[in-house]
Amino acid sequence: MEHWHPNPGFYFRLGGGPVFDMGPYYVSALVNLLGPVASVTAVGNRGRSERLVGSGPRQGEVIPVEVLTNVHALLKFRSGAVITLGASWDIEAHGHRNIEIYGSKGSLYVPDPNFFGGAVTLARRSGEEQVAAWDHPLGRLNWDRPRGPRAANYRGAGLADMAAAIREKRRPRCSIDFAVHVIEVLSAILQAAENGNSVAIASECPRPEALDPISAGSLMAAADDMVEG
């Protein structure tokens, strides 16, 4: 963050760090896929005690690091699934996919949850990768990134679903229960990493209903109507 953000200090103060910055996207995606979390264990450290601002009006300024910037957690879900989660600002590059789910009959490769879109890939036991054969509205490329190839970016999908849920008098996919559960999991990861223990998750939430292609298309059409209205 210190390489490009004009005022990056808050990222490295209490309440910041990679778990609270990027963790909400990943833990939310995992709860959507696997249901609620039962317990977490974690370890973590600080790769550097100070960071050097690399651009903007504060370029050259040294800022202190108060939070864990390298955290590795083990999440046990109520469904029985076990997931490892890495959140780090201390590496230059990596070769991992954003999310990989390993099952008994194959592996599922899920795109970057930061953008709420993209292609899902299924790898069979034979090793052959197969992209899910559906035309999902949130998989269509719509964003010319400043760096890199054109991508699918639908970060407003959750807000659109919440607005539609209010109109339709139903529970939004990102409900209060869901949000509280994700925040508790993120807080527990940091607690476990600081104390070196396992933390039970007290809250529960129903696994949100899947946003299938038909539902996603209706949601996008409703969002367009609300914008025009």
Buried (B, 14 or more C-beta within 10 A) or exposed (E): BBEEBEEBBEBBEEEBBBBBBBBBBBBBBBBBBBBBBBBBBBBBEBEEEEBEBBEEEBEEBEBEBBBBBBBBBBBBBBEEBEBEBEBBBEEEEEEEEBBBBEEEEBBBBBBBBBBBBBEBBBBEEEEEEEEEEEEBBBBEEBEEEEEEEEBBBBEEBBEBBBBBBEEEEEBBBBBEBBBBBBBBBBBBBBEBBEEEEEBEBEBBBBBBEEBEEEBBBBBBEBBEEEEEE
